[in-house]
């Protein structure tokens, strides 16, 4: 038997959009009726819907019309008996007018019995749309949707010992003796110690060179969401030089944060020197402690004007101190893509996860990879 729950819930939502009050318990009854009668017959589905979803006679014509619209191309093959003939108008939110209306063609206007208003979520439409193909308004909508991304920081074990709540780990002789003294020398309870845990630092390095221009603005917005989220995140940009923008992005207001970051970065849409940027990061920040045990995320298409040997050497240095290295490439989703760019080919052997970064949906998946 096919899975009908999703279709049943969707049909109930359509009824609500048409003005019919459908309580949640009635949707449950509808699913239970379909489980007993099956969905092999459209007549059974139709009668089950009439018996469970509505109770007022005036709602029957609306249900009949909605049933014809919703189940026309799904599951059952037999046509139900619809009591009345209705005219239904479906309104869809669109910004562009139809071609026929623009050409001035006249159509016969028939007053519908009722109107179904359907609204589609912009975030769902933009989930898989390439940032390079988005309009300015779509990029703004995607930026607002990024605010709902919750970056969960993974925890890592430390070498520092902390008191255990149970009997795990080695005995804490000092705490056990101190407690025994408080009880006249009798060992009241043996205390233990275990390794502590702490949030893993996340380091984000974003390529803002000319080849990354269609994606750089959206990726910087993702960096702001991560930094302003209150987790241990360090943010950098690189093109011809490396720039730390953690302090600039640490503002809740995205307009203020991005404006400050724009003033701090001086090499927008320049050339790409991945190896030089990684060398500066390793020497000044990474090896000194920022990258130790951290999750390092590099956002770049891999096009490099420098020497690939330098990229390979610095990636090897970084991989020895970091916990995990993630490479985000906006071009990875392209059919037939192969990491043939010199910088990308040199870095790939040291990458733990190689993911996409061209759309809102891919950035949500990136957040999930970081949280693992």
C-alpha positions as CSV (number, residue, x, y, z in Angstrom):
1,X,0.0,0.0,0.0
2,X,1.4,3.4,-0.9
3,X,2.0,6.1,1.7
4,X,-1.1,8.3,1.7
5,X,-0.5,10.3,4.9
6,X,1.2,13.2,3.2
7,X,-1.5,13.5,0.6
8,X,-4.3,13.3,3.2
9,X,-2.7,16.1,5.2
10,X,-2.2,18.2,2.1
11,X,-5.9,17.7,1.2
12,X,-6.9,18.9,4.6
13,X,-4.8,22.0,4.2
14,X,-6.5,22.7,0.9
15,X,-9.9,22.5,2.5
16,X,-8.8,24.9,5.2
17,X,-7.5,27.3,2.5
18,X,-11.0,27.1,0.9
19,X,-12.6,28.2,4.2
20,X,-13.6,24.8,5.6
21,X,-12.9,24.2,9.3
22,X,-11.1,20.9,9.5
23,X,-9.9,20.1,13.1
24,X,-6.8,18.0,13.5
25,X,-8.7,15.0,15.0
26,X,-10.8,14.8,11.8
27,X,-7.6,14.6,9.7
28,X,-6.6,11.7,12.0
29,X,-10.0,10.0,11.4
30,X,-9.5,10.5,7.6
31,X,-6.1,8.7,7.7
32,X,-7.5,5.9,9.8
33,X,-10.4,5.4,7.4
34,X,-8.0,5.2,4.5
35,X,-5.9,2.7,6.4
36,X,-9.0,0.4,6.7
37,X,-10.5,1.0,3.3
38,X,-7.3,1.5,1.3
39,X,-6.7,3.9,-1.5
40,X,-7.1,1.7,-4.5
41,X,-10.5,3.1,-5.2
42,X,-11.2,6.8,-5.7
43,X,-14.7,6.2,-4.6
44,X,-13.5,4.9,-1.2
45,X,-11.2,7.9,-0.7
46,X,-14.0,10.3,-1.7
47,X,-16.6,8.7,0.7
48,X,-14.0,8.6,3.5
49,X,-13.3,12.3,3.1
50,X,-17.0,13.2,3.2
51,X,-17.6,11.1,6.3
52,X,-14.7,12.3,8.3
53,X,-13.5,15.7,7.3
54,X,-16.7,17.8,7.2
55,X,-19.9,17.8,9.1
56,X,-21.9,20.7,7.7
57,X,-24.0,20.1,4.6
58,X,-22.9,23.5,3.2
59,X,-19.3,22.3,3.2
60,X,-20.0,19.3,0.9
61,X,-19.8,21.3,-2.4
62,X,-16.5,22.8,-1.4
63,X,-15.1,19.4,-0.5
64,X,-16.3,17.9,-3.8
65,X,-14.5,20.6,-5.8
66,X,-11.3,20.4,-3.7
67,X,-11.3,16.7,-4.1
68,X,-11.5,17.0,-7.8
69,X,-8.5,19.4,-7.8
70,X,-6.3,17.6,-5.3
71,X,-6.8,13.9,-6.1
72,X,-7.1,14.3,-9.9
73,X,-3.6,12.9,-10.5
74,X,-3.0,10.9,-7.3
75,X,-3.5,7.3,-6.2
76,X,-7.1,6.1,-7.0
77,X,-8.2,5.6,-10.6
78,X,-12.0,5.6,-10.4
79,X,-14.0,8.9,-10.6
80,X,-16.2,9.8,-7.6
81,X,-19.7,11.0,-7.9
82,X,-19.7,14.7,-7.3
83,X,-23.1,16.0,-6.3
84,X,-23.0,19.5,-7.7
85,X,-21.2,21.3,-10.6
86,X,-19.1,24.1,-9.2
87,X,-16.9,26.8,-10.8
88,X,-13.6,27.2,-8.9
89,X,-11.2,30.1,-9.2
90,X,-7.6,29.5,-8.1
91,X,-5.5,32.6,-7.2
92,X,-1.8,32.2,-7.1
93,X,0.5,34.9,-5.9
94,X,2.7,36.0,-8.8
95,X,4.6,39.2,-9.6
96,X,4.4,38.9,-13.3
97,X,1.2,39.2,-15.3
98,X,0.2,36.5,-17.8
99,X,1.1,36.9,-21.4
100,X,-2.5,36.8,-22.5
101,X,-3.5,39.7,-20.3
102,X,-0.5,41.7,-21.5
103,X,-1.7,41.2,-25.1
104,X,-5.1,42.5,-24.3
105,X,-7.0,39.3,-25.0
106,X,-10.5,39.2,-23.5
107,X,-11.8,36.2,-21.8
108,X,-15.4,35.3,-20.7
109,X,-15.7,36.3,-17.1
110,X,-17.6,33.7,-15.0
111,X,-18.2,34.4,-11.4
112,X,-16.9,31.4,-9.4
113,X,-18.7,29.8,-6.5
114,X,-15.7,30.2,-4.3
115,X,-12.0,31.0,-4.7
116,X,-9.0,29.0,-3.6
117,X,-6.0,31.2,-2.7
118,X,-2.7,29.4,-2.9
119,X,0.5,31.0,-1.6
120,X,3.9,29.5,-2.2
121,X,6.8,30.1,0.3
122,X,9.7,32.1,-1.3
123,X,12.1,30.2,0.9
124,X,11.1,26.9,-0.4
125,X,11.4,28.2,-4.0
126,X,14.8,29.6,-3.3
127,X,16.1,26.5,-1.5
128,X,17.8,25.0,-4.5
129,X,18.2,28.1,-6.7
130,X,21.7,29.1,-7.6
131,X,22.8,32.3,-6.0
132,X,24.3,33.4,-9.3
133,X,20.9,33.2,-10.9
134,X,18.9,35.0,-8.2
135,X,17.6,38.5,-8.5
136,X,18.4,41.2,-5.9
137,X,15.0,40.7,-4.2
138,X,15.6,36.9,-4.2
139,X,19.0,37.4,-2.6
140,X,17.5,39.6,0.1
141,X,14.8,36.9,0.7
142,X,17.5,34.2,1.0
143,X,19.4,36.4,3.4
144,X,16.4,36.7,5.6
145,X,15.9,33.0,5.5
146,X,19.5,32.5,6.7
147,X,18.6,34.1,10.0
148,X,16.7,30.9,10.8
149,X,19.7,28.7,10.4
150,X,20.9,27.6,13.8
151,X,24.5,26.7,13.7
152,X,25.0,23.9,16.3
153,X,28.6,23.8,17.6
154,X,29.9,20.2,18.1
155,X,31.5,19.4,21.5
156,X,35.0,18.0,21.9
157,X,36.7,16.3,24.7
158,X,39.5,18.1,26.5
159,X,42.5,16.8,28.5
160,X,41.5,18.8,31.6
161,X,39.8,16.7,34.2
162,X,36.5,17.7,35.8
163,X,34.4,16.1,38.6
164,X,32.4,13.1,37.5
165,X,28.7,12.9,38.4
166,X,28.9,9.1,38.6
167,X,31.5,6.5,39.1
168,X,33.2,6.9,35.8
169,X,36.9,7.7,35.4
170,X,39.9,7.5,37.8
171,X,39.5,8.3,41.5
172,X,39.8,11.9,42.5
173,X,42.0,11.4,45.6
174,X,42.0,15.1,46.7
175,X,38.2,15.4,46.7
176,X,37.7,12.0,48.2
177,X,40.1,12.8,51.1
178,X,38.6,16.2,51.7
179,X,35.1,14.6,52.0
180,X,36.5,11.9,54.3
181,X,37.9,14.5,56.6
182,X,34.5,16.1,56.8
183,X,33.1,12.8,58.1
184,X,35.7,12.1,60.8
185,X,38.0,10.2,58.5
186,X,35.5,7.8,57.2
187,X,35.3,7.6,53.4
188,X,31.7,8.7,52.9
189,X,31.9,8.6,49.1
190,X,34.7,8.0,46.6
191,X,34.9,10.8,44.0
192,X,36.0,10.4,40.4
193,X,37.2,12.6,37.5
194,X,36.6,12.5,33.8
195,X,37.8,14.4,30.8
196,X,35.8,17.7,30.3
197,X,34.1,18.8,27.1
198,X,34.0,22.2,25.5
199,X,32.5,23.7,22.4
200,X,34.6,23.2,19.2
201,X,35.9,26.4,17.6
202,X,34.7,26.9,14.1
203,X,36.9,28.8,11.6
204,X,35.4,30.1,8.4
205,X,37.6,31.3,5.5
206,X,35.6,32.8,2.6
207,X,37.1,33.4,-0.9
208,X,35.9,36.9,-2.2
209,X,37.9,36.9,-5.4
210,X,36.5,37.8,-8.8
211,X,35.6,34.2,-9.7
212,X,33.6,34.0,-6.4
213,X,31.7,37.3,-6.9
214,X,28.3,35.7,-7.7
215,X,28.4,33.8,-4.3
216,X,30.6,35.9,-2.0
217,X,27.8,38.2,-0.7
218,X,25.6,35.3,0.2
219,X,28.5,33.4,1.9
220,X,29.4,36.5,3.9
221,X,25.8,36.7,5.1
222,X,26.2,33.1,6.2
223,X,29.4,34.1,8.1
224,X,27.4,36.8,9.9
225,X,24.7,34.3,10.9
226,X,27.4,32.0,12.4
227,X,29.4,34.8,14.2
228,X,26.3,36.6,15.5
229,X,24.8,33.4,16.7
230,X,26.9,33.4,20.0
231,X,29.0,30.4,19.2
232,X,32.8,30.1,19.0
233,X,33.3,31.2,15.4
234,X,36.1,33.0,13.7
235,X,35.6,34.6,10.3
236,X,38.1,35.5,7.6
237,X,38.0,36.6,4.0
238,X,40.8,36.2,1.5
239,X,41.5,37.2,-2.1
240,X,45.0,38.7,-2.5
241,X,45.3,39.2,1.3
242,X,43.8,37.6,4.4
243,X,41.4,39.7,6.5
244,X,39.9,38.8,9.9
245,X,36.3,40.1,10.2
246,X,35.1,38.4,13.3
247,X,34.7,41.6,15.3
248,X,33.0,43.4,12.4
249,X,30.4,40.6,12.0
250,X,29.7,40.4,15.7
251,X,26.6,42.7,15.4
252,X,23.0,41.4,15.5
253,X,21.9,43.9,12.9
254,X,23.0,42.4,9.6
255,X,23.1,45.7,7.8
256,X,25.5,47.2,10.3
257,X,27.6,44.0,10.4
258,X,28.0,43.7,6.6
259,X,28.7,47.4,6.3
260,X,31.5,47.2,8.8
261,X,32.9,44.1,7.1
262,X,32.8,45.8,3.7
263,X,34.9,48.7,5.1
264,X,37.4,46.3,6.7
265,X,38.0,44.2,3.5
266,X,40.1,45.9,0.9
267,X,40.5,43.2,-1.8
268,X,36.9,42.5,-3.0
269,X,36.8,40.8,-6.4
270,X,40.6,40.6,-6.7
271,X,42.9,37.8,-7.7
272,X,43.0,34.5,-5.8
273,X,46.0,33.4,-3.8
274,X,44.8,30.5,-1.7
275,X,48.2,29.3,-0.7
276,X,49.4,32.7,0.5
277,X,46.2,33.2,2.5
278,X,46.5,29.8,4.2
279,X,50.2,30.5,5.0
280,X,49.3,33.8,6.7
281,X,46.5,32.2,8.6
282,X,48.7,29.3,9.7
283,X,51.6,31.6,10.8
284,X,49.6,34.3,12.5
285,X,46.5,32.5,13.8
286,X,46.1,28.8,13.1
287,X,49.3,27.1,14.4
288,X,49.3,29.5,17.5
289,X,46.1,28.0,18.7
290,X,43.1,29.2,16.8
291,X,42.9,26.1,14.5
292,X,43.9,23.5,17.2
293,X,41.1,21.1,17.5
294,X,38.8,23.4,15.4
295,X,36.5,22.7,12.5
296,X,38.0,24.7,9.6
297,X,35.6,25.6,6.7
298,X,37.1,27.0,3.5
299,X,34.6,28.5,1.0
300,X,36.2,28.7,-2.4
301,X,35.9,27.5,-6.0
302,X,39.6,26.4,-6.0
303,X,40.8,28.8,-8.7
304,X,44.3,29.9,-7.6
305,X,46.8,32.2,-9.2
306,X,49.6,31.0,-7.0
307,X,51.6,27.8,-6.9
308,X,49.6,24.6,-6.1
309,X,52.6,23.3,-4.1
310,X,52.1,26.1,-1.6
311,X,48.4,25.2,-1.2
312,X,49.3,21.6,-0.6
313,X,51.9,22.4,2.0
314,X,49.7,24.8,3.9
315,X,46.7,22.5,3.8
316,X,48.9,19.7,5.2
317,X,50.0,22.0,8.1
318,X,46.4,23.0,8.8
319,X,45.1,19.4,8.7
320,X,47.7,18.4,11.4
321,X,46.2,20.7,14.0
322,X,42.5,20.9,13.1
323,X,39.9,18.4,14.0
324,X,38.1,18.5,10.6
325,X,38.4,20.4,7.4
326,X,35.4,21.2,5.2
327,X,35.7,22.6,1.7
328,X,32.6,24.4,0.3
329,X,32.7,24.8,-3.5
330,X,29.8,26.6,-5.2
331,X,30.6,24.9,-8.5
332,X,30.4,21.3,-7.2
333,X,26.7,21.1,-8.0
334,X,27.4,21.7,-11.7
335,X,26.7,18.5,-13.8
336,X,30.0,16.9,-14.8
337,X,32.0,19.0,-12.4
338,X,35.5,17.6,-11.6
339,X,38.0,19.3,-9.2
340,X,40.5,20.1,-11.9
341,X,41.5,23.6,-10.7
342,X,45.1,23.5,-9.5
343,X,44.2,24.9,-6.0
344,X,41.3,22.6,-5.6
345,X,43.2,19.5,-6.7
346,X,46.1,20.3,-4.4
347,X,43.8,20.8,-1.4
348,X,41.4,17.9,-1.8
349,X,43.5,15.1,-0.3
350,X,43.4,17.0,3.1
351,X,39.7,17.7,3.0
352,X,37.4,15.8,5.3
353,X,34.1,16.9,3.7
354,X,33.7,18.3,0.2
355,X,30.2,20.0,0.0
356,X,28.3,22.4,-2.2
357,X,27.7,26.0,-1.5
358,X,25.6,27.5,-4.3
359,X,22.2,27.8,-2.7
360,X,20.3,28.3,0.5
361,X,19.6,24.6,0.8
362,X,23.3,23.8,0.4
363,X,24.2,26.2,3.3
364,X,21.6,24.4,5.5
365,X,23.3,21.1,4.7
366,X,26.7,22.8,5.5
367,X,25.4,23.7,8.9
368,X,24.4,20.0,9.4
369,X,27.9,18.8,8.3
370,X,29.5,21.2,10.8
371,X,27.3,20.0,13.6
372,X,28.3,16.3,13.1
